[in-house]
């Protein structure tokens, strides 16, 4: 059994028996995905009631609707988890997918002060990892390393902007970090995210990259936040550092968006306030016996999750199928992995675990993008599959 197969269990939140958890599962017997409730360690197909996870998110009360839905049992969660890694997969049995389908996949940038400063460093280093340490010292001297109490768009933030412009130290990343408008970009295409137990992709042109452990919100088409899950916004620091116009090349690659393991809907026992208090932990374990640990505390985010969701979806921006929204991370590893001054970058085979008690554990293995499982099943294929199964009526 592979290291990845060992790592993906356990996946459930610590209070899983009280949680309204939904998964997406590939069913080989029907040649397509199913929306599935996770209940007491078992997985139940509820696609007859909710053909897509988007449909479930649009319900008036997704948690209650999920709990009320009946369907076909697909087996034990542990068995489906164990069958998810590609190299150990039995193609005749079900496996897990990312818990989103038709929703837009969006992400917020520089929502934490430390992440904002690292983006400034990337910009000034022009993608040169070796120059980053010196520039980091200079930037911290000019800007300061503790901006957590500075509210974006406030008079105090605008005064800091004025001073930095006078000193020639202004940056486009500081603009979205402390200015009134959040950075919200398209991370990937609907249906393209990988789930837990799958390979996550790093483009082989990159020599300076890192994981980004984040909380991901599920937002209905009305703008209502209905739940949350975990995500890895895999990032190519050298590519974006060369030019912010290369953001799509740095962010949207094969397997570079990991979401899961499950979507947890809000209810009386799990609310947006729980998200605001979360601490998201990260572990990277390499085949070279390297180990990195870090964490990201949502209490230190500069913009409230509700504000970010409001800037995503409003009178000026419509998403009829809703969206999943990465909230950003404060984690930017700077410790040297190999040679002094070279900082952190991924190596093929790294096992990345992102976890928080109320959302469970998202585990992926790093592979070059051209070695990841190729995405071939898009929205058109989903519609044809559901039609063949007689699930698109009404």
URURBEL-V836459 format. One line per field, one symbol per residue. ss: DSSP state (~ for helix, > for strand, _ for the rest). psi: psi as a letter, one per 40 degrees, with the letter a starting at -180 (. if undefined). burial: I if it has 16 or more other ideal C-beta (glycine too) atoms within 10 Angstrom, else O. Layout:
BEGIN
ss=???
psi=???
burial=???
END
This chain:
BEGIN
ss=__~~~~~________~~~__>>>>>>>____>>>>>>>>__>>>>_______~~~~~____~~~~~~~___>>>>>~~~~~~___~~~______>>>______>>>>>>___~~~~~~~~~~~~~___~~~~~~~~~~~~~~~___________~~~~~~~~~~~~_____~~~~~~~____>>>>>>_____>____>>>>______>>__>>>>>>>_____>>>>>>>>>_>>~~~~~~_~~~~~~~~_____>>>>>>>>>_>__>_~~~~~~_>>>>>>>_____>>>>>>>~~~____~~~~~~~~_>__>_____>>>>________________________>>>>>>___>>>>>>>>>~~~_______~~~~~~~~~~______
psi=iidddddeiieiidfddeighiihhhhddefaiihhihhfeihhhfdddgdidddddeidgddddddehiahheaiddddddedhdeehheeiiiiiificeiihiiiifehddddddddddddefehddeddddddddddddiegedehhheiddddddddddddefeiiddddedeidhihhihdiiheeiiaieihihhheehehiiighihhihhideehheaiaiihghhgddddddhdeedddddgiheehhhadihhiiadehidddddeihhihhhhieeeihhiiihhdeeidhiddddddddhadehhgdeaihhheiiehgheihdbiheeaiiiihehhhhhiideeahhhihhiideeihhhegaddddddddddefeei.
burial=OOOIIOIIIOIIIOOIOOIIIIIIIIIOOOOIIIIIIIIOOOIIIIIOIIIIIIIIIIIOOIIOIIOOIOIOOIOOIIOIIIIIIIOOIOOOIIIIIIIIIIIIIIIIIIIIIIIIIIIIIIIIIOIOIOOIIOIIOOIOOOIOOOIOOIOIOOOOIOOIOOOIOOOOIIIOIIIIIIOOOIIIOOIIOIIIIIIIIIIIIIIOOIOIIIIIIIIIIIIIIOIIIIIIIIIIIIIIIIIIIIOIOOIOIIIIIIIIIIIIIIIIIIIOOIOIOIIOOIOIIIIIIIOOOOOIOIOIOIOOIIIOIOOIIIIIIOOOOOIOIIIIIIIIIIIIIOOOIOOOOOIIIIOOOIIIIIIIOIIIIIIIIIIIIOOIOOOOIOOOOIOOIIOOIOIOOO
END
